[in-house]
Amino acid sequence: RLMPAFVRPPRRIRQVRPEGNAIAYYPGCSLESTATEYDHTFRAVCEALGLELIEPPGWICCGSTPAHTTDPVLAGYYAVLNLSLIERMGLKQVVAPCLGCYQRFKAGAHEVAHNPELAAKVAERIGYEYRGTVETLHAVEALLERVGLDAIRARVEKPLKDLRVASYYGCATTRPPKYTGAENPENPTCMDEIVKALGAEPVDWSYKTDCCGSSLGITQTPLALELSAKILENARACGADLIVTACPLCQVNVESRQMQMNLDFKIPVLYITQLMILAFGLGEREAELGKNMVNPCPLLRERGLLDNAK
């Protein structure tokens, strides 16, 4: 499957009343196309931790970069239509693992809340006035807030000892702070906390929030390669064995494009959820390591982390 299925938002939306720990789940286009391993491992991690994911029926693309660079009303429409679906379902939070989607939801909600004229145009196009009751979380936020570090630590069966991990947040996790509400946009630590809970050693490095180039990988490839190469070189210089990220766009640039860079090394880049799957003892196949462009298996076998994989 190369693209998500074609859908239309439902005419009638049923409210849901989950009995346990549940949150709305917006996979977005990337997790249903180029980042299916992220979708699979995030779902598996949530299942292992007892967090139910409720996917809203009829969700559409968040708008991504093209919408907000061409038409603010269209950008607001894409974001708020999805948030409205979730609001009308009666859910108060949504997790958007793709940081591009996370940004668009955060930006759309903020702009509509602070621009009455834009809000009116978006509401007219949707046919519903969004009340702003849905909070958007990225994947790491959702795991920490709805599950917690203690529960993550308790689920670990195979501690990732002797593994030095650089957590790469990219620029969209925390910035701009007026959208994300990040307390420390230049030095976030949420992913490092999970890495430590898994038994690995978080690497302190200075490029954790630098931009990888994002969609410039398509329009300005040499620039994206230059930006991503600096990130990889800094991680390597700081002693990282591998890098973890929580963004499909970052994953493409810092991992998949390593073959296009003039580097004398290769460094594995995993989604944080792939690393969690390994620490939970669920095995190489469940982690979908076969979809990584830079093979992490030799390193992980050397450290004894793939022995007796399920």
N, C-alpha and C positions, 0 to 999 in steps of 0.2 A: 504494500500500500504506500503510495507516494504522497497522497493528500487526504485530509479528513473527508468524511462523507458529506455530501450536500444536504443541508437541513434548512428548515424554516422554524422560527420561534413558534411554539405552540399557541393556539388561540386561547386555550383555557389552561391555566397553571394551577396545579394542585399543591396545596401546602403539605409539607412533610413534618412529621413529628418523630424524629429519631429518639430511640430509647436510651442509647448510650452516648459515648463520646463521638460526635460526628461534626463534619465541616463540609461545606460546599467545595467541590473540586473542579477547577477550570484547567483542563490540560492545554488548551490552545493548539495552534496549528503545528508547532515544532514537535511537541511531544507525540503527535499522531503521524509524524512523517520522518524527519531527520533525527529525532531524539527519542525513538521508541524505547531505547534502553533506560532512559531517564523516567519515562512514564511507568515502565514495568517495575523498575526497582523502587520508585517512590511508592507505588501501590503496595508492593510487597513489604516494604518497611512499615508502612502505616498498618497493614494487616497484622504484622508481627507485634506491633505496639498497641493494638486495640483501638486505632483511630479509624472510624468509618468515613469513607469519602463518598459524597453524594454529588454526582455529575448532573448539572442542570440540563434538562432536555432542550435541544434547539439552540445551544450556544453557538455564537459565530466568532469569526476572527476579531481580535482586539483592535485591529486597525494598523498595528505595527508602525513603522516609520513613515510609510507613504501617506497615511491619513493625516497625521498631525503636521506634516510638512506642507500639505496642500490645502486643507480645509478644516478649520477648527470645529465647525459644526459636525462634520462627518466624523472627526476624531472623537468628539464627545458622544456622538450617536453610538459608535461601535462599543466604546467602553461602558457607557451607561445602560445600553440595552442589555448587556450581559449582567451587569450589576442589578438591574431591575428584575430580571428573571429570578435571580437568587433572592432578592428582597421579597418578591411576591410568593416565593416558596416558603417564606418564613424563617430563613436562615440568616444568621447575623455575621458570619465570617466566611470568607472564601480563600482558599489557598491557590495561588497561581505560581507553579514551580518555574515557569519561564520568566526570567526577569524582565524581558521585553513586555510581556503581558502584564506583569506586576506593575511596571512603570506606567503603562497606559491606563490601567484601572485607577491607580493612585492619582495620576494627573487628571484624568477625566472627572473623577469625583471631586477633586479640589477645584477645578475650573468651573464646574457646574455650580458648586456651592458658593463660589465667590463672584460669579458673573450671572446675574438674573436674566439678562438678555439671551445669553447662550443657553441657560437652563430652559428658558421658554421655547427656544427653537428646537432643542433636543427633545423636550417633552412632546412637542407637537408632532415631530417626526416619529417618535416611538409610540405615541398614544397613551403615555403613562408618565406621571410626574414622579420622578425618583426622589425618595425621601432621605436618602443618604444614610441608611441604617446598616449598610454592609461594610465591614472592615476587610481590607485585602491584606493577606499575609503572604510572604514568600515561603518557600519550602522549609528553610531552616527555622524561620520564625514560628511556623505552624508546629513543627516538631517540638520546639522548646516550650512554646506556650501551651499547647494542647496535650502534650505528653510529659515533657520535662526530662532534665538530664538524669535524674535518679532512675527513672524507668528505662531510659536508653542504656545507662550503665548496667542495670540489672539484667538486661536482655543479652549482653555480650557473652558469647560462649568461647570465642577464639580471640583473645586480646591481641591487638596489632602491635606487639612489642617490637622494639628496635626498628620501627618504621618512622622516618622523619617526613612529615607532611606539610606542604605549604598550602594554606587555604587561600584560594584566589576568589575574591568577592566581585571583582569588576567594578564598573562605575555605577551600575544601576541599582545595586543593593541598598545603597545609602543616600545617593544623590539624585535630585536636589533635596536637601533636608526639609524644605517646605512641603514637599510631597510625601516623603518617606517618614518624616518625624524622627530620623536617626539621631541619637544622642551624640555619637562620635563618628561622623561620616568618614573621617580620614583613617581611623584605626578600629574598624569593627572587630569583634572577637567571637561572635555567636557560632561561627562554623569551627573556629579553633576549639571552642568548648566541647563540641560534639567529637571532634578528632581526639581530644584528650580523654573523653569518656570511653572511647573505643579502645584505649590503651596505646595509641600512637603518640608521638611527640610532635606538637605543633611547632612549626618553624617561624621564628620572628623575622619578617622581611619587609622591605619598604615598597614593594610594588603590588601589594594585595588589593588596592583599589584603583590601580591605573587602568585606563581604557585599553582594550585589546584591538579596537578599531570597529567592532560591532559590524554593522552592515556595510562599512567601507571595504570589507573583505570582498565585496562584489563590485562596487563602483570605483574604489581606489585601492586595489589589491596591494601594490607595493607599500603604501602607507600602513595598511593593516599588518603586513608582514613585519615591517620595521617595529611597530608598537608591540606586537606579540613576541618577537624575538627578544626584546629587552626584558619582558616579563619572564620568559623562560631562562634567560641568562642570569637574572637576579636570583630566581629560585634556586638554580643550580649552584650559584656562588655562595648561597646561604646554607647549603648542605641538604637541600630537599631531595628525598628519594623519588617523590612523586608530588603531583599537584592535584587538589580537589577543587571542583567548582560546582555551582548550582545554577548555571545558565547555559542554555543551548548555544547561544551566539558566541559566548566565551569559549565553549568547548570546541566549536568549529575552528576558531581562529588559533587558539593556543595549542590544540592537539592535532586536528586534521591537517592544518597547514604547515606542520613542522617539516613535511617532505619538500616544501617549497622554499624553506629557509636555508641559508648557508651556515648551518651550525655544525660543530664537530661532535655533537651529542644528540641523543633523543631522550626525552623524559616523559614517562607516562602521565596522562591526565585523566582522572576518573571523576564521575559525578560523586558527590558526597554520599548519595544513597547506594552507589555500588560498593563503596568502602564499608558502609553500615551492613550491607548484606553479608559481606565476608566476615565481619566481626561477629555478626549474629550466628555464624556457623551454617549459613544457608547454601554456601558453595559457589563455585565458579560459574556454573550454568545459570543459576538464579541471578547472579550478578551481571550476566550478559557481557562478560569480558571479551567475548569474540567480536563484539561490535566496535571495540576501541581500535583506532587507527595505529596508535603506538602500543604495541603489545605489552601489557603490564605483567603477564604471567611469569616470565623468567625471574623478574625481581621478586614477585610474591612467592614463587616456589623457593627461591633462595632463602627467603626469610621464614619458610615453613608455614605460610599462610594459605596454601592451597592443598596441603596434605589432607587426605581423606575427604576431599571435596565431595559434596552430595550432588 
